[in-house]
Amino acid sequence: MPAVTKKAAAVGAVATALIAGLAGCSGSGAGGSGGAGTEHGAPAQKKGGVRLIGDGSTAFTGPQPGLLTPRRLKPGEKPPQFVVFSWDGAGEDSQKLFSRFRKVGKKYDATMTYFLSGVYLLPEKKRHLYDPPQHAVGRSDIGFNDIRGIKDTVRELRGAWQDGNEVGTHFNGHFCGKDRGVGSWSVEEWKSEIRQAKSFVKNWRTNAGLASAEPLPFDYDKELIGARTPCLEGRDNFLRAARDLGFRYDASGISEQVWPKKELGLWDLSLQMVPVPGRAFETLSMDYNFMVNQSGTSRGKAAMHTYWGNQMRDGLLRAFDRAYKGNRAPLIIGNHFESWNGGTYMKAIEQTIATVCVKSEVKCVSFRQLADWLDAQDPLVLEKLRQLEVGEAPKGGWSSFLSKPPVAPAGPRAERDAGKRASQR
């Protein structure tokens, strides 16, 4: 995808300085401006058993295949080890990394979440349809796309969903930093950005002049239930906008490897702090953050590429092991379809998938499937799971720990969480 992913690397996720130099990834009117299609609820066209929506960019094709059936834990049962691999700004360009990892996922029975940037489905000549908050009409820090790139990206999105993967959003223009970045956006501006991201997906055939192309096989108004914000910025107001628009989770925060809880009604499925082998600190569970701590840029010394990739892989595997053998908290990993430092991080992710997703009691799933499983559990059981610290296995084993759920939250972590809630009132 010509002007998209390369620019995204420059924008990056490092705009916000965090612990030990670590960093997170990668108009202001009411409603979106992209495309001429109809909104959700308009009469659907019928074509060969498929009910087209609006201009036919999306369609009702039945329940999504390949999903796990969420089941409530039985008393004394050990939780599965969930691992979520997610991709920011997912699109298919000349590197063909989207199609590569779709094949990897099928090989190792791993479904993932692809956070699509809406402008990846908007051609350069239609850039005026994007009215970004606090920026000029037609402005985007990651560019737009060409027709070939749109066709390739839609093909991969279509196949990904049919494989059981999730299509979330990374929004549109990827504006970071203090100069009118997403961190300064109001709730209403976030709602506009979300509506426009939906519009570009729901009207890609019209906008790209591809009226006879095969539709995306889902209703995006129902498919879109979660997101990761650019550079992990603007989360407070985004959460309020997402809550009002019916989102179910957010993946934009920073967390430890503990069991998730809800914030403003959304599951907090944040990136996590994980080991950096050979270093005295941890970094976020994302390729970009390993790169920043290793080379500072995407073009470090070639002689170090293999070492850096192995360091990321081994750090993720250490994070996996301490959860798998400890508290069984879901492991959340974020990535980009980029060939930074010679593609070493893509190799690291593929090796991690090949190692962990084949283990017993491990479920490599999308955020949607993780949220479904969490919603199916007894809230008191989840509260008890949250008492376990990073890497902490329950004393006496799982059969004893979860034999009976507590009547009320108890333990040091619950007390700290209660204190935090009280301080925010």
C-alpha positions in Angstrom: 0.0 0.0 0.0 2.1 2.9 -1.3 1.9 5.9 1.0 0.5 4.2 4.0 2.7 2.0 6.1 6.0 3.7 5.6 4.6 7.0 6.9 3.0 5.1 9.8 6.5 4.1 10.9 7.5 7.7 11.1 4.4 8.7 13.0 4.9 5.6 15.2 3.8 4.9 18.6 6.5 6.7 20.5 4.9 10.0 20.9 4.2 9.5 24.6 7.3 8.9 26.8 6.6 6.2 29.3 8.5 4.0 31.7 12.2 3.8 31.1 11.9 5.4 27.7 9.2 2.9 26.6 6.4 3.9 24.3 3.0 2.8 23.0 2.0 2.4 19.3 1.1 3.0 16.6 -14.0 16.8 10.7 -14.8 17.8 13.8 -18.5 17.8 12.7 -21.1 15.4 13.7 -20.8 12.2 11.7 -18.6 11.0 8.9 -18.2 12.5 5.4 -16.9 9.5 3.5 -19.0 8.1 0.7 -22.5 8.0 -0.6 -23.7 4.7 0.9 -26.6 4.3 3.3 -26.4 3.8 7.0 -27.0 0.6 8.9 -30.7 -0.4 8.8 -31.3 0.6 5.1 -32.9 -2.0 2.9 -30.5 -4.7 1.9 -30.0 -5.9 -1.7 -30.1 -9.7 -2.3 -27.5 -11.4 -4.4 -27.0 -15.2 -4.5 -28.0 -15.7 -1.0 -25.9 -12.8 0.3 -27.8 -9.7 1.5 -25.8 -6.6 0.4 -25.8 -3.6 2.7 -26.0 -0.1 1.3 -23.9 0.2 -1.8 -22.8 -3.4 -1.6 -19.5 -2.7 0.1 -20.5 -4.9 3.0 -23.0 -7.7 3.3 -24.9 -10.1 5.7 -23.5 -13.6 5.1 -24.5 -15.3 8.3 -22.7 -16.1 11.5 -18.9 -15.8 11.4 -17.1 -19.1 11.1 -14.2 -20.2 13.1 -15.1 -18.7 16.5 -14.7 -20.4 19.8 -17.9 -21.1 21.8 -17.5 -19.3 25.1 -18.1 -21.5 28.1 -18.2 -20.6 31.8 -15.5 -22.2 33.9 -16.6 -25.0 36.1 -15.8 -24.9 39.8 -12.1 -25.8 40.3 -11.3 -25.6 36.6 -8.1 -24.1 35.4 -8.6 -21.1 33.0 -7.4 -21.5 29.4 -4.3 -19.5 28.5 -5.5 -16.9 26.1 -3.1 -15.1 23.7 -4.2 -12.3 21.5 -2.0 -11.2 18.5 -3.2 -7.9 17.1 -2.1 -5.7 14.2 -2.4 -1.9 14.1 -3.4 -0.3 10.8 -3.8 -3.6 9.0 -3.5 -3.4 5.2 -1.9 -5.4 2.4 0.9 -3.6 0.5 3.9 -4.7 -1.5 5.4 -6.4 1.6 2.4 -8.8 1.6 2.6 -9.2 5.4 -1.2 -9.3 5.9 -1.5 -12.3 3.6 1.6 -13.9 5.2 0.2 -13.8 8.7 -3.2 -15.0 7.6 -1.4 -18.2 6.4 0.5 -18.3 9.7 -2.7 -18.1 11.7 -4.4 -20.9 9.8 -1.3 -23.1 10.1 -1.2 -22.8 13.9 -4.9 -22.5 14.6 -4.6 -18.8 15.7 -7.2 -16.2 15.1 -6.2 -12.6 15.5 -7.5 -9.0 15.5 -6.7 -6.7 12.6 -7.2 -3.0 13.5 -7.9 -1.4 10.1 -7.1 2.2 9.3 -10.1 3.6 7.4 -8.1 5.6 5.0 -6.6 2.3 3.7 -9.9 1.9 1.9 -10.0 5.5 0.6 -8.3 6.4 -2.7 -6.0 9.4 -2.8 -8.3 11.1 -5.3 -11.2 11.0 -2.8 -9.1 12.3 0.1 -11.5 15.2 0.4 -14.1 12.8 1.9 -12.0 12.7 5.1 -12.7 15.6 7.5 -10.3 14.9 10.4 -10.9 16.6 13.8 -8.7 19.7 14.2 -7.0 19.2 10.8 -7.7 20.4 7.3 -10.1 18.3 5.1 -8.1 15.7 3.2 -5.2 15.6 5.7 -3.8 12.3 6.9 -0.4 11.5 8.6 -0.4 8.0 7.0 -1.6 9.1 3.5 -4.3 7.4 1.6 -4.3 4.4 -0.9 -4.5 3.5 -4.5 -7.0 1.2 -6.2 -4.6 -1.8 -6.3 -3.9 -1.4 -2.6 -7.6 -1.1 -1.8 -8.4 -4.3 -3.8 -5.6 -6.2 -2.0 -6.6 -5.0 1.4 -10.3 -5.8 0.9 -9.3 -9.3 -0.3 -7.3 -9.9 2.9 -10.0 -8.4 5.1 -12.6 -10.6 3.5 -10.5 -13.8 3.9 -9.5 -12.9 7.4 -13.0 -12.6 8.6 -14.0 -15.8 6.9 -11.1 -17.5 8.8 -12.5 -16.3 12.1 -10.4 -13.2 12.6 -11.7 -9.9 13.9 -11.7 -6.5 12.0 -11.4 -3.6 14.5 -10.3 -0.1 13.8 -7.2 2.0 14.2 -9.3 5.0 13.1 -8.1 7.1 10.1 -5.4 9.8 9.9 -3.1 8.6 12.8 -2.5 12.0 14.3 -0.2 11.8 17.3 1.7 14.3 19.5 0.9 17.7 20.9 0.1 19.4 17.6 -3.6 18.6 17.5 -3.0 14.9 18.0 -5.7 12.5 19.1 -4.8 13.2 22.7 -6.5 16.6 22.4 -9.7 15.4 20.8 -13.1 15.8 22.5 -15.6 13.0 22.9 -17.6 14.4 20.0 -14.5 14.6 17.8 -13.8 11.0 18.6 -17.3 10.1 17.6 -16.8 11.9 14.3 -13.6 10.0 13.7 -15.3 6.6 14.4 -18.2 7.4 12.2 -15.9 8.3 9.3 -13.8 5.1 9.9 -17.1 3.1 9.6 -18.1 5.1 6.5 -14.9 4.3 4.6 -15.5 0.6 5.2 -19.2 0.7 4.4 -18.7 2.7 1.1 -15.3 1.5 -0.3 -16.9 0.2 -3.5 -18.4 3.6 -4.3 -15.4 5.6 -3.2 -12.9 3.4 -5.2 -15.2 3.0 -8.3 -15.4 -0.8 -7.8 -19.1 -1.3 -8.0 -18.9 -4.9 -9.2 -16.3 -6.0 -6.6 -17.2 -8.7 -4.1 -18.4 -7.2 -0.8 -16.8 -7.6 2.6 -18.8 -10.4 4.3 -19.9 -8.6 7.4 -22.0 -5.8 8.7 -19.4 -3.4 10.0 -21.8 -1.7 12.4 -22.0 -5.1 14.2 -18.4 -6.2 13.6 -16.8 -3.1 15.0 -16.7 -3.5 18.8 -13.1 -2.4 19.7 -10.1 -0.4 18.8 -6.6 0.7 19.6 -5.9 4.5 19.4 -2.9 5.9 17.5 0.1 6.1 19.7 -2.1 5.0 22.7 -3.1 8.6 23.0 -6.5 10.2 23.7 -7.8 7.2 25.6 -9.9 9.0 28.2 -12.2 10.7 25.7 -12.1 7.8 23.3 -13.5 5.5 26.0 -16.4 7.8 26.6 -17.2 8.0 22.9 -16.8 4.2 22.5 -19.1 3.6 25.4 -21.8 5.8 23.8 -21.4 4.0 20.5 -21.7 0.5 21.9 -18.0 -0.7 21.8 -17.2 -3.7 24.0 -13.4 -3.3 24.6 -10.4 -1.0 24.2 -6.9 -2.1 23.6 -5.2 1.3 23.9 -3.9 1.2 27.5 -0.8 0.0 29.3 -1.1 -2.8 31.8 0.6 -5.6 33.7 0.0 -9.2 33.0 -3.0 -9.6 35.2 -6.6 -10.5 34.5 -8.6 -7.6 32.8 -11.4 -5.6 34.2 -13.9 -3.2 32.7 -13.5 0.5 32.5 -16.5 2.7 31.7 -18.3 -0.5 30.7 -15.6 -1.7 28.2 -13.1 -4.5 28.8 -9.7 -3.0 29.3 -7.6 -5.3 27.1 -4.4 -3.2 27.1 -0.9 -3.9 25.9 1.3 -5.3 28.7 4.7 -4.8 30.2 6.9 -7.8 29.2 10.6 -8.7 29.9 13.4 -7.6 27.6 16.0 -10.4 28.0 19.4 -9.0 29.0 18.0 -5.6 30.0 17.0 -4.4 33.5 13.6 -3.1 32.4 10.4 -4.2 30.7 8.8 -2.8 27.6 5.3 -2.9 26.0 4.3 -6.1 24.3 4.6 -4.5 20.8 7.2 -4.7 18.0 7.6 -0.9 17.8 8.6 -0.7 21.4 11.2 -3.4 21.2 12.6 -1.6 18.2 12.8 1.8 20.0 14.6 0.3 22.9 17.0 -1.6 20.7 17.9 0.7 17.8 15.8 3.8 18.2 14.9 3.7 14.5 13.7 1.2 12.0 17.2 0.9 10.4 19.6 -0.2 13.1 22.8 -2.0 12.4 22.2 -5.0 10.2 24.6 -7.2 12.3 22.2 -6.8 15.2 19.0 -7.6 13.4 18.9 -11.3 14.3 19.8 -10.6 18.0 17.1 -8.0 18.3 14.5 -10.3 16.8 15.5 -13.1 19.1 15.4 -10.8 22.0 11.8 -9.8 21.3 10.8 -13.4 20.7 12.4 -14.6 23.9 10.8 -11.7 25.9 7.4 -12.6 24.6 8.0 -16.3 25.4 9.1 -15.4 29.0 5.9 -13.3 29.3 3.9 -16.3 28.0 5.6 -18.8 30.4 5.0 -16.7 33.5 1.3 -16.5 32.7 0.9 -20.0 31.5 2.6 -21.4 34.6 1.3 -18.7 36.9 -1.9 -16.6 36.9 -3.1 -17.6 33.4 -3.8 -13.9 32.6 -4.4 -13.4 28.9 -1.2 -12.3 27.0 -1.9 -9.3 24.7 0.6 -8.6 21.9 0.5 -5.8 19.4 2.3 -5.5 16.0 2.5 -3.6 12.7 2.9 -5.0 9.2 6.3 -3.5 8.9 9.8 -4.7 7.9 11.6 -2.7 10.6 15.3 -3.8 11.1 15.2 -6.2 8.2 11.9 -7.8 9.1 13.3 -9.3 12.3 10.2 -8.5 14.4 7.9 -10.3 11.9 10.1 -13.4 12.2 9.9 -13.1 16.0 6.1 -12.9 16.0 5.9 -15.9 13.6 8.2 -17.9 15.9 6.2 -16.9 18.9 2.9 -18.0 17.3 4.5 -21.3 16.2 5.7 -21.9 19.8 2.7 -20.9 22.0 -0.4 -21.5 19.9 0.2 -25.3 19.7 0.5 -25.9 23.4 -2.2 -27.6 25.4 -4.8 -25.4 27.1 -3.7 -22.4 24.9 -6.2 -20.4 22.9 -4.8 -17.9 20.4 -7.9 -15.8 19.7 -9.1 -12.3 18.7 -10.1 -9.6 21.2 -13.8 -10.3 20.3 -13.5 -13.9 21.3 -11.6 -13.0 24.5 -14.4 -10.5 25.4 -17.0 -13.1 24.7 -15.3 -15.5 27.1 -14.9 -12.9 29.8 -18.6 -11.9 29.5 -19.6 -15.6 29.9 -17.8 -15.9 33.3 -19.1 -15.5 36.8 -18.0 -11.9 37.7 -16.9 -13.1 41.2 -14.6 -15.7 39.6 -13.0 -13.0 37.5 -12.7 -10.8 40.6 -10.8 -13.6 42.3 -8.6 -14.2 39.3 -7.7 -10.5 39.5 -6.2 -11.1 43.0 -3.3 -13.0 41.4 -0.2 -10.9 40.7 2.0 -11.1 37.6 3.2 -14.7 37.3 1.6 -15.8 40.5 0.1 -19.3 40.5 -2.7 -19.9 43.0 -1.5 -21.5 46.3 -2.9 -25.0 46.6 -3.6 -25.2 42.9 -6.4 -24.2 40.6 -8.9 -26.9 41.8 -8.7 -25.4 45.3 -8.4 -21.7 44.3 -11.6 -21.8 42.1 -13.5 -24.4 44.0 -15.9 -21.8 45.2 -16.2 -18.1 44.1 -15.9 -15.6 46.9 -19.0 -13.9 48.1 -17.4 -10.5 47.7 -14.1 -9.2 46.3 -11.2 -9.8 48.7 -7.4 -9.5 48.8 -4.7 -6.8 48.2 -5.4 -6.2 44.5 -9.2 -5.8 45.1 -8.4 -3.3 47.9 -6.1 -1.3 45.7 -8.7 -1.3 42.9 -11.4 -0.1 45.3 -9.1 2.6 46.5 -8.5 3.8 43.0 -12.2 3.9 42.3 -12.9 5.9 45.4 -10.1 8.4 44.5 -11.7 9.0 41.1 -15.2 9.9 42.4 
